[in-house]
Amino acid sequence: MTEPLITREQAFAEARAVLDRARARRDADYAAGRLTSNQLAAYEQLLARVRADAVRIAARIWRHGLDAMDHMTVADAARACFVPSGPSVAELEQRITADRADRTIQSRDARSCP
């Protein structure tokens, strides 16, 4: 896998940063008189749609990363997640193995519910 992995938190933080820049621009334009009340209302509607799209895209990016990790061996996934200041590769392998087992059990339980 050549793509860098992105955490869920990072994906959502980046989406929030884009929205924060858009809000700052809107506020500056409104304060400077470059937006009327009607334009501001239309802008708010647009921003709401952009916000929903940004959250959906961030979730998709995060999900893609998880899917990619699930297709890797435990050892490869642990090496991909390893950073020198974090947990050891062995600890990451244990965590990944436990996470996969837990998700398998949850998936099986969800299928068996009426």
N, C-alpha and C positions, 0 to 999 in steps of 0.2 A: 504494500500500500504506500503510495507516494504522497497522498494528501495529508496535511497535518490534521490531527484530531482537535476538535473544538468542544469544550464543555458546554453543557446546557446553560450554565450561568453566563459564560462568555457570549454565547449566541444571543441571549436575551439582553445582556448588557450592551452589546453592539447595536441591537435594534432600538433600545432605549436611548442610546446616544444620538442616533439619527433623529428620533422624535424630539429629543430635547433641543437639537439644533433647529429643527423646523419651528418649534414653539418660540424659541428665542427670536428667530427671524420674524415670525408673525407679530410678536409683541413689539419688536422694534419698528416694524412697518406701521402698526396701528398707532403707536405712540407718536410717530413722526407724521401722522395724518395721511399716510399713503394707502390706508384701507378704510372703506366706509363700513358702517354697521352691517349692511347686506353682504359686502365682500367678506367681512369677518365671519359671518354665519356660514357662508359657503365654504370658507377656508376651514372652519371647524368640522363641517361635514366631511370634507376631503381628508382632513387629518384623522378623523375617526376611521375612515376606510383604510388609510395608509397604516394606521396603528394596527388594525386587524390583520392586514396583509403582512406587516413586519413580524408580528407575533407568529403567524402561520409559517412564514419563511424561516424564522429562527427555530421553531419547533421542528421543521422539516430538516434543516441542517443538522440539528442535534440528533434527530432520529437516524439520519444517514450515517453519522459517526458511530452511533450505537450498532447499527446493522453491520457496518464495516468491521467493528470490533468483534461482533459475534461470529463473523466468518473467519476470524483469525484463530490460530491455536491459542491456548491460554498463555503459553510462553511468549509468543509473538505479541499478544495484546499487552502483556505485562511490560515487555521491553518498549513498546510504543508509548506506554503511559509513564515510564520511568523518568524521573528528574532527580538529579543528584541530591537536592535538598528534601526530597520526599521519602516515602516508604521504599524499602528495598524491593528488588525484583521478586524475591521469594514471597514477601508479604503481599505484593500486588497480585501474584499468581493465586494466593490463597483467597484474596478478596474477590477476584474475578471468578474463580471456581465457585465460591459461595453465592455470588450474585447470580450466576447462570443457573445454579441449582435452585435457588429461591424463585427465580422467574419461571423456571420449568414447573415447579410445584404450583405456583400461583396460576399459571396458564392451564394446567391440568384441572385445578380446582374450579376455575372459571368455566371450563367446558362442561364440568359435571353438574353445575347448578341448573336447576329446572327453570 
